[in-house]
Amino acid sequence: MSLKKWSDSKIKKMNCADIQLIKLSSMAFILMVARLWEPLLSLEWYWYALVFVLAALKPIIKVIRK
């Protein structure tokens, strides 16, 4: 079984609350990294906006196409 199939089978067992908790823990981890590595916070706002748009683009396209 490939890693993708294995992870898909595990994700299908999760409910909405589990997925929201994963998102929250990921956000907390990123905030911790930003707090510990201050140069990350010194970027201009548009770099964060660019990362946001690039990260959201594929899921949004998937939702719109289906």
PDB file with one MODEL, atoms N, CA, C and O in Angstrom:
MODEL        1
ATOM      1  N   MET A   1       0.850  -1.172   0.000  1.00  0.00           N
ATOM      2  CA  MET A   1       0.000   0.000   0.000  1.00  0.00           C
ATOM      3  C   MET A   1       0.898   1.240   0.000  1.00  0.00           C
ATOM      4  O   MET A   1       1.822   1.351   0.807  1.00  0.00           O
ATOM      5  N   SER A   2       0.617   2.153  -0.902  1.00  0.00           N
ATOM      6  CA  SER A   2       1.431   3.358  -0.985  1.00  0.00           C
ATOM      7  C   SER A   2       1.081   4.314   0.156  1.00  0.00           C
ATOM      8  O   SER A   2       0.047   4.171   0.808  1.00  0.00           O
ATOM      9  N   LEU A   3       1.938   5.264   0.377  1.00  0.00           N
ATOM     10  CA  LEU A   3       1.729   6.237   1.449  1.00  0.00           C
ATOM     11  C   LEU A   3       0.458   7.044   1.206  1.00  0.00           C
ATOM     12  O   LEU A   3      -0.273   7.351   2.148  1.00  0.00           O
ATOM     13  N   LYS A   4       0.195   7.387  -0.043  1.00  0.00           N
ATOM     14  CA  LYS A   4      -1.001   8.172  -0.359  1.00  0.00           C
ATOM     15  C   LYS A   4      -2.273   7.394  -0.043  1.00  0.00           C
ATOM     16  O   LYS A   4      -3.196   7.937   0.564  1.00  0.00           O
ATOM     17  N   LYS A   5      -2.327   6.124  -0.449  1.00  0.00           N
ATOM     18  CA  LYS A   5      -3.502   5.299  -0.160  1.00  0.00           C
ATOM     19  C   LYS A   5      -3.672   5.098   1.340  1.00  0.00           C
ATOM     20  O   LYS A   5      -4.791   5.145   1.850  1.00  0.00           O
ATOM     21  N   TRP A   6      -2.575   4.877   2.044  1.00  0.00           N
ATOM     22  CA  TRP A   6      -2.632   4.682   3.485  1.00  0.00           C
ATOM     23  C   TRP A   6      -3.162   5.928   4.184  1.00  0.00           C
ATOM     24  O   TRP A   6      -4.040   5.836   5.042  1.00  0.00           O
ATOM     25  N   SER A   7      -2.621   7.111   3.813  1.00  0.00           N
ATOM     26  CA  SER A   7      -3.071   8.344   4.456  1.00  0.00           C
ATOM     27  C   SER A   7      -4.526   8.665   4.099  1.00  0.00           C
ATOM     28  O   SER A   7      -5.269   9.174   4.938  1.00  0.00           O
ATOM     29  N   ASP A   8      -4.934   8.372   2.870  1.00  0.00           N
ATOM     30  CA  ASP A   8      -6.336   8.585   2.483  1.00  0.00           C
ATOM     31  C   ASP A   8      -7.274   7.710   3.316  1.00  0.00           C
ATOM     32  O   ASP A   8      -8.338   8.162   3.738  1.00  0.00           O
ATOM     33  N   SER A   9      -6.881   6.477   3.547  1.00  0.00           N
ATOM     34  CA  SER A   9      -7.734   5.588   4.344  1.00  0.00           C
ATOM     35  C   SER A   9      -7.831   6.063   5.791  1.00  0.00           C
ATOM     36  O   SER A   9      -8.877   5.908   6.422  1.00  0.00           O
ATOM     37  N   LYS A  10      -6.763   6.635   6.320  1.00  0.00           N
ATOM     38  CA  LYS A  10      -6.790   7.142   7.698  1.00  0.00           C
ATOM     39  C   LYS A  10      -7.601   8.433   7.791  1.00  0.00           C
ATOM     40  O   LYS A  10      -8.335   8.630   8.760  1.00  0.00           O
ATOM     41  N   ILE A  11      -7.482   9.304   6.807  1.00  0.00           N
ATOM     42  CA  ILE A  11      -8.205  10.576   6.819  1.00  0.00           C
ATOM     43  C   ILE A  11      -9.707  10.339   6.712  1.00  0.00           C
ATOM     44  O   ILE A  11     -10.488  11.078   7.311  1.00  0.00           O
ATOM     45  N   LYS A  12     -10.123   9.327   5.963  1.00  0.00           N
ATOM     46  CA  LYS A  12     -11.550   9.035   5.815  1.00  0.00           C
ATOM     47  C   LYS A  12     -12.188   8.633   7.138  1.00  0.00           C
ATOM     48  O   LYS A  12     -13.402   8.763   7.298  1.00  0.00           O
ATOM     49  N   LYS A  13     -11.394   8.148   8.090  1.00  0.00           N
ATOM     50  CA  LYS A  13     -11.920   7.766   9.397  1.00  0.00           C
ATOM     51  C   LYS A  13     -12.103   8.970  10.321  1.00  0.00           C
ATOM     52  O   LYS A  13     -12.747   8.849  11.362  1.00  0.00           O
ATOM     53  N   MET A  14     -11.552  10.119   9.962  1.00  0.00           N
ATOM     54  CA  MET A  14     -11.630  11.306  10.813  1.00  0.00           C
ATOM     55  C   MET A  14     -12.940  12.053  10.584  1.00  0.00           C
ATOM     56  O   MET A  14     -13.516  12.029   9.496  1.00  0.00           O
ATOM     57  N   ASN A  15     -13.389  12.715  11.644  1.00  0.00           N
ATOM     58  CA  ASN A  15     -14.561  13.569  11.484  1.00  0.00           C
ATOM     59  C   ASN A  15     -14.110  15.028  11.401  1.00  0.00           C
ATOM     60  O   ASN A  15     -12.915  15.319  11.437  1.00  0.00           O
ATOM     61  N   CYS A  16     -15.055  15.916  11.292  1.00  0.00           N
ATOM     62  CA  CYS A  16     -14.751  17.335  11.100  1.00  0.00           C
ATOM     63  C   CYS A  16     -13.949  17.908  12.277  1.00  0.00           C
ATOM     64  O   CYS A  16     -13.033  18.705  12.074  1.00  0.00           O
ATOM     65  N   ALA A  17     -14.288  17.507  13.481  1.00  0.00           N
ATOM     66  CA  ALA A  17     -13.584  18.014  14.665  1.00  0.00           C
ATOM     67  C   ALA A  17     -12.113  17.604  14.656  1.00  0.00           C
ATOM     68  O   ALA A  17     -11.246  18.395  15.028  1.00  0.00           O
ATOM     69  N   ASP A  18     -11.829  16.378  14.235  1.00  0.00           N
ATOM     70  CA  ASP A  18     -10.441  15.909  14.155  1.00  0.00           C
ATOM     71  C   ASP A  18      -9.637  16.747  13.169  1.00  0.00           C
ATOM     72  O   ASP A  18      -8.499  17.123  13.452  1.00  0.00           O
ATOM     73  N   ILE A  19     -10.216  17.032  12.034  1.00  0.00           N
ATOM     74  CA  ILE A  19      -9.525  17.816  11.009  1.00  0.00           C
ATOM     75  C   ILE A  19      -9.300  19.241  11.496  1.00  0.00           C
ATOM     76  O   ILE A  19      -8.243  19.819  11.244  1.00  0.00           O
ATOM     77  N   GLN A  20     -10.285  19.818  12.194  1.00  0.00           N
ATOM     78  CA  GLN A  20     -10.117  21.169  12.739  1.00  0.00           C
ATOM     79  C   GLN A  20      -9.009  21.200  13.792  1.00  0.00           C
ATOM     80  O   GLN A  20      -8.262  22.175  13.870  1.00  0.00           O
ATOM     81  N   LEU A  21      -8.897  20.154  14.595  1.00  0.00           N
ATOM     82  CA  LEU A  21      -7.827  20.092  15.597  1.00  0.00           C
ATOM     83  C   LEU A  21      -6.452  19.977  14.939  1.00  0.00           C
ATOM     84  O   LEU A  21      -5.478  20.538  15.440  1.00  0.00           O
ATOM     85  N   ILE A  22      -6.368  19.264  13.833  1.00  0.00           N
ATOM     86  CA  ILE A  22      -5.104  19.185  13.095  1.00  0.00           C
ATOM     87  C   ILE A  22      -4.729  20.562  12.571  1.00  0.00           C
ATOM     88  O   ILE A  22      -3.568  20.963  12.646  1.00  0.00           O
ATOM     89  N   LYS A  23      -5.710  21.286  12.039  1.00  0.00           N
ATOM     90  CA  LYS A  23      -5.450  22.641  11.549  1.00  0.00           C
ATOM     91  C   LYS A  23      -4.978  23.544  12.679  1.00  0.00           C
ATOM     92  O   LYS A  23      -4.031  24.312  12.509  1.00  0.00           O
ATOM     93  N   LEU A  24      -5.634  23.454  13.831  1.00  0.00           N
ATOM     94  CA  LEU A  24      -5.264  24.285  14.981  1.00  0.00           C
ATOM     95  C   LEU A  24      -3.853  23.964  15.466  1.00  0.00           C
ATOM     96  O   LEU A  24      -3.082  24.868  15.786  1.00  0.00           O
ATOM     97  N   SER A  25      -3.519  22.674  15.520  1.00  0.00           N
ATOM     98  CA  SER A  25      -2.172  22.308  15.970  1.00  0.00           C
ATOM     99  C   SER A  25      -1.114  22.755  14.973  1.00  0.00           C
ATOM    100  O   SER A  25      -0.013  23.140  15.367  1.00  0.00           O
ATOM    101  N   SER A  26      -1.439  22.708  13.683  1.00  0.00           N
ATOM    102  CA  SER A  26      -0.496  23.191  12.661  1.00  0.00           C
ATOM    103  C   SER A  26      -0.275  24.691  12.804  1.00  0.00           C
ATOM    104  O   SER A  26       0.854  25.171  12.704  1.00  0.00           O
ATOM    105  N   MET A  27      -1.355  25.429  13.037  1.00  0.00           N
ATOM    106  CA  MET A  27      -1.240  26.881  13.210  1.00  0.00           C
ATOM    107  C   MET A  27      -0.400  27.209  14.449  1.00  0.00           C
ATOM    108  O   MET A  27       0.441  28.108  14.412  1.00  0.00           O
ATOM    109  N   ALA A  28      -0.631  26.480  15.541  1.00  0.00           N
ATOM    110  CA  ALA A  28       0.142  26.719  16.761  1.00  0.00           C
ATOM    111  C   ALA A  28       1.621  26.408  16.540  1.00  0.00           C
ATOM    112  O   ALA A  28       2.485  27.123  17.048  1.00  0.00           O
ATOM    113  N   PHE A  29       1.917  25.358  15.795  1.00  0.00           N
ATOM    114  CA  PHE A  29       3.311  25.017  15.501  1.00  0.00           C
ATOM    115  C   PHE A  29       3.980  26.117  14.692  1.00  0.00           C
ATOM    116  O   PHE A  29       5.113  26.499  14.986  1.00  0.00           O
ATOM    117  N   ILE A  30       3.295  26.629  13.679  1.00  0.00           N
ATOM    118  CA  ILE A  30       3.857  27.702  12.856  1.00  0.00           C
ATOM    119  C   ILE A  30       4.073  28.962  13.685  1.00  0.00           C
ATOM    120  O   ILE A  30       5.089  29.639  13.530  1.00  0.00           O
ATOM    121  N   LEU A  31       3.135  29.277  14.558  1.00  0.00           N
ATOM    122  CA  LEU A  31       3.318  30.443  15.425  1.00  0.00           C
ATOM    123  C   LEU A  31       4.513  30.254  16.359  1.00  0.00           C
ATOM    124  O   LEU A  31       5.248  31.206  16.621  1.00  0.00           O
ATOM    125  N   MET A  32       4.713  29.039  16.860  1.00  0.00           N
ATOM    126  CA  MET A  32       5.867  28.767  17.709  1.00  0.00           C
ATOM    127  C   MET A  32       7.169  28.941  16.920  1.00  0.00           C
ATOM    128  O   MET A  32       8.123  29.535  17.422  1.00  0.00           O
ATOM    129  N   VAL A  33       7.211  28.430  15.698  1.00  0.00           N
ATOM    130  CA  VAL A  33       8.402  28.574  14.863  1.00  0.00           C
ATOM    131  C   VAL A  33       8.665  30.053  14.582  1.00  0.00           C
ATOM    132  O   VAL A  33       9.811  30.500  14.630  1.00  0.00           O
ATOM    133  N   ALA A  34       7.610  30.812  14.291  1.00  0.00           N
ATOM    134  CA  ALA A  34       7.772  32.242  14.024  1.00  0.00           C
ATOM    135  C   ALA A  34       8.269  32.973  15.263  1.00  0.00           C
ATOM    136  O   ALA A  34       9.060  33.910  15.158  1.00  0.00           O
ATOM    137  N   ARG A  35       7.819  32.557  16.408  1.00  0.00           N
ATOM    138  CA  ARG A  35       8.260  33.202  17.655  1.00  0.00           C
ATOM    139  C   ARG A  35       9.732  32.884  17.939  1.00  0.00           C
ATOM    140  O   ARG A  35      10.474  33.746  18.412  1.00  0.00           O
ATOM    141  N   LEU A  36      10.147  31.662  17.655  1.00  0.00           N
ATOM    142  CA  LEU A  36      11.523  31.259  17.934  1.00  0.00           C
ATOM    143  C   LEU A  36      12.503  31.756  16.882  1.00  0.00           C
ATOM    144  O   LEU A  36      13.682  31.952  17.177  1.00  0.00           O
ATOM    145  N   TRP A  37      12.028  31.962  15.657  1.00  0.00           N
ATOM    146  CA  TRP A  37      12.892  32.395  14.552  1.00  0.00           C
ATOM    147  C   TRP A  37      12.369  33.735  14.055  1.00  0.00           C
ATOM    148  O   TRP A  37      11.574  33.790  13.116  1.00  0.00           O
ATOM    149  N   GLU A  38      12.811  34.799  14.679  1.00  0.00           N
ATOM    150  CA  GLU A  38      12.272  36.131  14.435  1.00  0.00           C
ATOM    151  C   GLU A  38      12.448  36.667  13.011  1.00  0.00           C
ATOM    152  O   GLU A  38      11.602  37.447  12.575  1.00  0.00           O
ATOM    153  N   PRO A  39      13.491  36.300  12.260  1.00  0.00           N
ATOM    154  CA  PRO A  39      13.570  36.809  10.879  1.00  0.00           C
ATOM    155  C   PRO A  39      12.356  36.441  10.022  1.00  0.00           C
ATOM    156  O   PRO A  39      12.053  37.127   9.046  1.00  0.00           O
ATOM    157  N   LEU A  40      11.671  35.371  10.382  1.00  0.00           N
ATOM    158  CA  LEU A  40      10.474  34.981   9.644  1.00  0.00           C
ATOM    159  C   LEU A  40       9.392  36.058   9.727  1.00  0.00           C
ATOM    160  O   LEU A  40       8.632  36.253   8.778  1.00  0.00           O
ATOM    161  N   LEU A  41       9.324  36.744  10.842  1.00  0.00           N
ATOM    162  CA  LEU A  41       8.303  37.776  11.037  1.00  0.00           C
ATOM    163  C   LEU A  41       8.711  39.126  10.455  1.00  0.00           C
ATOM    164  O   LEU A  41       7.925  40.073  10.494  1.00  0.00           O
ATOM    165  N   SER A  42       9.899  39.230   9.927  1.00  0.00           N
ATOM    166  CA  SER A  42      10.361  40.514   9.413  1.00  0.00           C
ATOM    167  C   SER A  42      10.020  40.716   7.935  1.00  0.00           C
ATOM    168  O   SER A  42      10.357  41.751   7.360  1.00  0.00           O
ATOM    169  N   LEU A  43       9.360  39.742   7.321  1.00  0.00           N
ATOM    170  CA  LEU A  43       8.994  39.874   5.915  1.00  0.00           C
ATOM    171  C   LEU A  43       7.856  40.880   5.752  1.00  0.00           C
ATOM    172  O   LEU A  43       7.100  41.137   6.689  1.00  0.00           O
ATOM    173  N   GLU A  44       7.747  41.435   4.565  1.00  0.00           N
ATOM    174  CA  GLU A  44       6.638  42.343   4.269  1.00  0.00           C
ATOM    175  C   GLU A  44       5.340  41.546   4.171  1.00  0.00           C
ATOM    176  O   GLU A  44       5.376  40.338   3.933  1.00  0.00           O
ATOM    177  N   TRP A  45       4.207  42.198   4.348  1.00  0.00           N
ATOM    178  CA  TRP A  45       2.906  41.537   4.395  1.00  0.00           C
ATOM    179  C   TRP A  45       2.574  40.805   3.103  1.00  0.00           C
ATOM    180  O   TRP A  45       1.906  39.771   3.135  1.00  0.00           O
ATOM    181  N   TYR A  46       3.031  41.325   1.968  1.00  0.00           N
ATOM    182  CA  TYR A  46       2.642  40.714   0.700  1.00  0.00           C
ATOM    183  C   TYR A  46       3.270  39.338   0.502  1.00  0.00           C
ATOM    184  O   TYR A  46       2.731  38.535  -0.260  1.00  0.00           O
ATOM    185  N   TRP A  47       4.377  39.042   1.153  1.00  0.00           N
ATOM    186  CA  TRP A  47       4.962  37.699   1.056  1.00  0.00           C
ATOM    187  C   TRP A  47       4.055  36.674   1.720  1.00  0.00           C
ATOM    188  O   TRP A  47       3.882  35.566   1.213  1.00  0.00           O
ATOM    189  N   TYR A  48       3.474  37.050   2.864  1.00  0.00           N
ATOM    190  CA  TYR A  48       2.534  36.159   3.546  1.00  0.00           C
ATOM    191  C   TYR A  48       1.278  35.974   2.692  1.00  0.00           C
ATOM    192  O   TYR A  48       0.733  34.873   2.613  1.00  0.00           O
ATOM    193  N   ALA A  49       0.823  37.055   2.055  1.00  0.00           N
ATOM    194  CA  ALA A  49      -0.353  36.968   1.188  1.00  0.00           C
ATOM    195  C   ALA A  49      -0.071  36.055  -0.003  1.00  0.00           C
ATOM    196  O   ALA A  49      -0.937  35.276  -0.401  1.00  0.00           O
ATOM    197  N   LEU A  50       1.121  36.141  -0.570  1.00  0.00           N
ATOM    198  CA  LEU A  50       1.493  35.291  -1.698  1.00  0.00           C
ATOM    199  C   LEU A  50       1.510  33.819  -1.292  1.00  0.00           C
ATOM    200  O   LEU A  50       1.001  32.969  -2.023  1.00  0.00           O
ATOM    201  N   VAL A  51       2.079  33.517  -0.152  1.00  0.00           N
ATOM    202  CA  VAL A  51       2.096  32.130   0.338  1.00  0.00           C
ATOM    203  C   VAL A  51       0.665  31.642   0.563  1.00  0.00           C
ATOM    204  O   VAL A  51       0.337  30.507   0.218  1.00  0.00           O
ATOM    205  N   PHE A  52      -0.183  32.488   1.134  1.00  0.00           N
ATOM    206  CA  PHE A  52      -1.577  32.128   1.360  1.00  0.00           C
ATOM    207  C   PHE A  52      -2.288  31.801   0.054  1.00  0.00           C
ATOM    208  O   PHE A  52      -2.969  30.781  -0.044  1.00  0.00           O
ATOM    209  N   VAL A  53      -2.136  32.655  -0.942  1.00  0.00           N
ATOM    210  CA  VAL A  53      -2.813  32.451  -2.222  1.00  0.00           C
ATOM    211  C   VAL A  53      -2.293  31.180  -2.900  1.00  0.00           C
ATOM    212  O   VAL A  53      -3.086  30.391  -3.414  1.00  0.00           O
ATOM    213  N   LEU A  54      -0.999  30.975  -2.908  1.00  0.00           N
ATOM    214  CA  LEU A  54      -0.439  29.782  -3.548  1.00  0.00           C
ATOM    215  C   LEU A  54      -0.871  28.502  -2.844  1.00  0.00           C
ATOM    216  O   LEU A  54      -1.125  27.489  -3.495  1.00  0.00           O
ATOM    217  N   ALA A  55      -0.957  28.547  -1.508  1.00  0.00           N
ATOM    218  CA  ALA A  55      -1.365  27.358  -0.762  1.00  0.00           C
ATOM    219  C   ALA A  55      -2.850  27.072  -0.944  1.00  0.00           C
ATOM    220  O   ALA A  55      -3.256  25.910  -0.934  1.00  0.00           O
ATOM    221  N   ALA A  56      -3.660  28.100  -1.107  1.00  0.00           N
ATOM    222  CA  ALA A  56      -5.112  27.916  -1.216  1.00  0.00           C
ATOM    223  C   ALA A  56      -5.565  27.657  -2.641  1.00  0.00           C
ATOM    224  O   ALA A  56      -6.698  27.225  -2.850  1.00  0.00           O
ATOM    225  N   LEU A  57      -4.737  27.902  -3.602  1.00  0.00           N
ATOM    226  CA  LEU A  57      -5.137  27.829  -5.002  1.00  0.00           C
ATOM    227  C   LEU A  57      -5.599  26.428  -5.421  1.00  0.00           C
ATOM    228  O   LEU A  57      -6.684  26.286  -5.985  1.00  0.00           O
ATOM    229  N   LYS A  58      -4.811  25.414  -5.160  1.00  0.00           N
ATOM    230  CA  LYS A  58      -5.151  24.060  -5.593  1.00  0.00           C
ATOM    231  C   LYS A  58      -6.447  23.560  -4.944  1.00  0.00           C
ATOM    232  O   LYS A  58      -7.312  23.054  -5.659  1.00  0.00           O
ATOM    233  N   PRO A  59      -6.620  23.681  -3.616  1.00  0.00           N
ATOM    234  CA  PRO A  59      -7.894  23.220  -3.031  1.00  0.00           C
ATOM    235  C   PRO A  59      -9.106  23.987  -3.553  1.00  0.00           C
ATOM    236  O   PRO A  59     -10.173  23.401  -3.742  1.00  0.00           O
ATOM    237  N   ILE A  60      -8.957  25.269  -3.785  1.00  0.00           N
ATOM    238  CA  ILE A  60     -10.073  26.060  -4.295  1.00  0.00           C
ATOM    239  C   ILE A  60     -10.446  25.622  -5.710  1.00  0.00           C
ATOM    240  O   ILE A  60     -11.627  25.524  -6.042  1.00  0.00           O
ATOM    241  N   ILE A  61      -9.448  25.363  -6.534  1.00  0.00           N
ATOM    242  CA  ILE A  61      -9.707  24.893  -7.898  1.00  0.00           C
ATOM    243  C   ILE A  61     -10.401  23.538  -7.863  1.00  0.00           C
ATOM    244  O   ILE A  61     -11.305  23.287  -8.660  1.00  0.00           O
ATOM    245  N   LYS A  62      -9.988  22.656  -6.943  1.00  0.00           N
ATOM    246  CA  LYS A  62     -10.612  21.351  -6.803  1.00  0.00           C
ATOM    247  C   LYS A  62     -12.085  21.486  -6.429  1.00  0.00           C
ATOM    248  O   LYS A  62     -12.932  20.779  -6.975  1.00  0.00           O
ATOM    249  N   VAL A  63     -12.389  22.381  -5.511  1.00  0.00           N
ATOM    250  CA  VAL A  63     -13.764  22.572  -5.066  1.00  0.00           C
ATOM    251  C   VAL A  63     -14.614  23.138  -6.205  1.00  0.00           C
ATOM    252  O   VAL A  63     -15.753  22.712  -6.396  1.00  0.00           O
ATOM    253  N   ILE A  64     -14.085  24.067  -6.942  1.00  0.00           N
ATOM    254  CA  ILE A  64     -14.847  24.709  -8.015  1.00  0.00           C
ATOM    255  C   ILE A  64     -15.108  23.735  -9.153  1.00  0.00           C
ATOM    256  O   ILE A  64     -16.194  23.760  -9.732  1.00  0.00           O
ATOM    257  N   ARG A  65     -14.163  22.888  -9.490  1.00  0.00           N
ATOM    258  CA  ARG A  65     -14.310  21.954 -10.619  1.00  0.00           C
ATOM    259  C   ARG A  65     -15.327  20.854 -10.329  1.00  0.00           C
ATOM    260  O   ARG A  65     -15.979  20.368 -11.254  1.00  0.00           O
ATOM    261  N   LYS A  66     -15.477  20.453  -9.075  1.00  0.00           N
ATOM    262  CA  LYS A  66     -16.373  19.315  -8.758  1.00  0.00           C
ATOM    263  C   LYS A  66     -17.783  19.767  -8.606  1.00  0.00           C
ATOM    264  O   LYS A  66     -18.667  18.952  -8.341  1.00  0.00           O
TER     265      LYS A  66
ENDMDL
END
